[in-house]
Amino acid sequence: TADDSVVTLLDYGAGNVRSLRNAIRFLGFNIKDVQTPEDILNAKRLIFPGVGAFAPAMDVLNKTGMGEALCSYIEQDRPFLGICLGLQLLFESSEENGPVKGLGLIPGIVGRFDSSNGVRVPHIGWNAIQITRESQILDDIGRRHVYFVHSYRAMPFDDNTEWVSSTCNYGDNFIASIRRGNVHAVQFHPEKSGDVGLSVLRRFLNPKSEMTKKLAQGKASKLAKRHLEVQGHCLSDVRTNDKGDLVVTKGDQYDVREHTKENEVRNLGKPVDLAGQYYKDGADEVSFLNITGFRDFPLGDLPMLQVLRHASENVFVPLTVGGGIRDFTDANGRYYSSLEVAAEYFRSGADKISIGSDAVYAAEEYLKTKVKSGKSSLEQISRVYGNQAVVVSIDPRRVYLKDPKDVEFKSTRVTNPGPNGDQYAWYQCTVNGGREGRPIGAYELAKAVEELGAGEILLNCIDCDGQGKGFDIDLVKLISDAVSIPVIASSGAGAVEHFSEVFSKTNASAALAAGIFHRKEVPIQSVKEHLLQEGIEVRM
Ligand SMILES: NC(=O)c1ncn([C@@H]2O[C@H](COP(=O)(O)O)[C@@H](O)[C@H]2O)c1NCNC[C@@H](O)[C@H](O)[C@H](O)COP(=O)(O)O
């Protein structure tokens, strides 16, 4: 019946639910949005994607009466799928800015990962789950990786064993999914876990559906090293060319112009097409960096938002967008907060946003005043969307030193001495696409933005950008040892060995490349096969 293709979605307006809508539509289902508690009680099947923080979510559920309706819907064992926070809210309470009371349907308290176990928090990436009880929607997962992005988790113990259907190891064994009858919930994001994730959604939406194409089994055992394409990750550095078309470009040490008479912007293809291709080729994440965002105004840059909306319709792995995120006053004196800019990016399909120049200014201010004003774009966006949704992109330039004492900033001994035989270097941060050097080092910046609420660091290197000679191992080691949030190594990838080198010599959690993929010099799969051969866990 017509009703069979409809799923009711409880979207209380925080964060990016667009990815899930895209996945549900991709699977051929229509969405009915919950407006009133009655819509919950009348639902044939209900999906509750929780994004953001526990307390504000419980606030909305309590104020709107949705919480009560949810409890009776679940107690009637009606078809339900909770995702991420949508799982956590089912528990008694959470320590997140708490304790905060939850819906109390499942015994247990949601707590923060214990970073003293040596794990980086947030838990961001592709990890393996151990199925502990038959759970129909997980039947196709086999030993494949699924995508997690969270700082809090619920723990299995005697009183909730009857609910737990799988666990995942990250420092400790936390609850990855629950199931009782028709009630399901998962801590990972099926809408961002590629074909494996789509199979979980398909099995919930249509329990009788027999998977046409059996999924490959996989050998997942733990958190995989991530390999990002910068589309800009497969990053694409995107900008408008002189004709005003939005193109994927790629710089040599950030210079994106062809060395021809026309001196035009290097055009490496259409962002949406490339993103879709990288997804099919197995990219773990895709990012768009609007490299002239510092000049233009993102909300005025409709082509960029269009690209994001279209790309997210066919890319079911995490999408990060950056460029120009800051408070802004337009020519008509209309003031826009960076939160409004980020909100539009999330509404358009971004799972994470990336802040470049504005994070440098926030860190300088913080180091000067030692006060967290809470006003910076970084602090505002991570408070509302959670730090796991905020990446800080660092654009440093290497400066060689005879003696570390020559500068006040943290320096490191370099593997390859400088042109004058200098044994040390510090890494000066820049803003506006490498155009302006700032009085702060990458080390000081990384530590400051971690304290201000960044969930991840995208560590580029202007010197290595587009050179194909490998990542700056000294820089990646310096920064990945300095912070306890995940660090993405970026700039300089030229061969598969460069990926195993950065993962074996540093604590980078992910590695990003652009040029070699745009120019189709190295297939994504060959990077993954090489890492597997080297015994490095990757998502296949
Ligand atoms: N002229 C440029 O290239 C350039 N100018 C600005 N950006 C990026 O755009 C964003 C601007 O953000 P804001 O407006 O400062 O918040 C920043 O994240 C900054 O890194 C630029 N690109 C940064 N791109 C660097 C990498 O992300 C690149 O993709 C790797 O170096 C991998 O390249 P490779 O594998 O080919 O070596």
The ligand as an SDF file (V2000), in Angstrom:
LIG
                    3D

 37 38  0  0  0  0  0  0  0  0999 V2000
   45.3300   28.1130   -2.4040 N   0  0  0  0  0  0  0  0  0  0  0  0
   44.9690   27.0090   -1.7970 C   0  0  0  0  0  0  0  0  0  0  0  0
   45.3020   25.8720   -2.1450 O   0  0  0  0  0  0  0  0  0  0  0  0
   44.0980   27.1930   -0.6090 C   0  0  0  0  0  0  0  0  0  0  0  0
   43.6960   28.3590   -0.0950 N   0  0  0  0  0  0  0  0  0  0  0  0
   42.8940   28.0770    0.9810 C   0  0  0  0  0  0  0  0  0  0  0  0
   42.7990   26.7430    1.1010 N   0  0  0  0  0  0  0  0  0  0  0  0
   41.9660   26.0570    2.0940 C   0  0  0  0  0  0  0  0  0  0  0  0
   40.6790   26.6350    2.0470 O   0  0  0  0  0  0  0  0  0  0  0  0
   40.1560   26.8110    3.3620 C   0  0  0  0  0  0  0  0  0  0  0  0
   39.8030   28.2500    3.5470 C   0  0  0  0  0  0  0  0  0  0  0  0
   39.1690   28.3460    4.7720 O   0  0  0  0  0  0  0  0  0  0  0  0
   38.9940   29.7690    5.5420 P   0  0  0  0  0  0  0  0  0  0  0  0
   38.2560   30.6520    4.6050 O   0  0  0  0  0  0  0  0  0  0  0  0
   40.3770   30.2600    5.8490 O   0  0  0  0  0  0  0  0  0  0  0  0
   38.2140   29.3960    6.7520 O   0  0  0  0  0  0  0  0  0  0  0  0
   41.2340   26.3590    4.3400 C   0  0  0  0  0  0  0  0  0  0  0  0
   40.8500   25.1010    4.8460 O   0  0  0  0  0  0  0  0  0  0  0  0
   42.4920   26.2340    3.5010 C   0  0  0  0  0  0  0  0  0  0  0  0
   43.2130   25.0590    3.8740 O   0  0  0  0  0  0  0  0  0  0  0  0
   43.5510   26.1560    0.1500 C   0  0  0  0  0  0  0  0  0  0  0  0
   43.7330   24.8470   -0.0770 N   0  0  0  0  0  0  0  0  0  0  0  0
   44.0910   24.0560    0.8970 C   0  0  0  0  0  0  0  0  0  0  0  0
   44.2650   22.8410    0.2840 N   0  0  0  0  0  0  0  0  0  0  0  0
   45.2240   22.1560    0.9660 C   0  0  0  0  0  0  0  0  0  0  0  0
   44.8950   20.8220    1.0430 C   0  0  0  0  0  0  0  0  0  0  0  0
   43.7860   20.5880    1.5410 O   0  0  0  0  0  0  0  0  0  0  0  0
   45.2740   20.1310   -0.2220 C   0  0  0  0  0  0  0  0  0  0  0  0
   44.1970   19.5850   -0.7520 O   0  0  0  0  0  0  0  0  0  0  0  0
   46.3180   19.2390    0.2910 C   0  0  0  0  0  0  0  0  0  0  0  0
   47.4740   20.0050    0.3830 O   0  0  0  0  0  0  0  0  0  0  0  0
   46.4420   18.0240   -0.4940 C   0  0  0  0  0  0  0  0  0  0  0  0
   46.9440   18.3250   -1.6960 O   0  0  0  0  0  0  0  0  0  0  0  0
   47.8860   17.2830   -2.4430 P   0  0  0  0  0  0  0  0  0  0  0  0
   47.4300   15.9220   -2.0510 O   0  0  0  0  0  0  0  0  0  0  0  0
   47.6450   17.5340   -3.9010 O   0  0  0  0  0  0  0  0  0  0  0  0
   49.2850   17.5980   -2.0140 O   0  0  0  0  0  0  0  0  0  0  0  0
  1  2  1  0
  2  3  2  0
  2  4  1  0
  4  5  1  0
  4 21  2  0
  5  6  2  0
  6  7  1  0
  7  8  1  0
  7 21  1  0
  8  9  1  0
  8 19  1  0
  9 10  1  0
 10 11  1  0
 10 17  1  0
 11 12  1  0
 12 13  1  0
 13 14  2  0
 13 15  1  0
 13 16  1  0
 17 18  1  0
 17 19  1  0
 19 20  1  0
 21 22  1  0
 22 23  1  0
 23 24  1  0
 24 25  1  0
 25 26  1  0
 26 27  1  0
 26 28  1  0
 28 29  1  0
 28 30  1  0
 30 31  1  0
 30 32  1  0
 32 33  1  0
 33 34  1  0
 34 35  2  0
 34 36  1  0
 34 37  1  0
M  END
$$$$
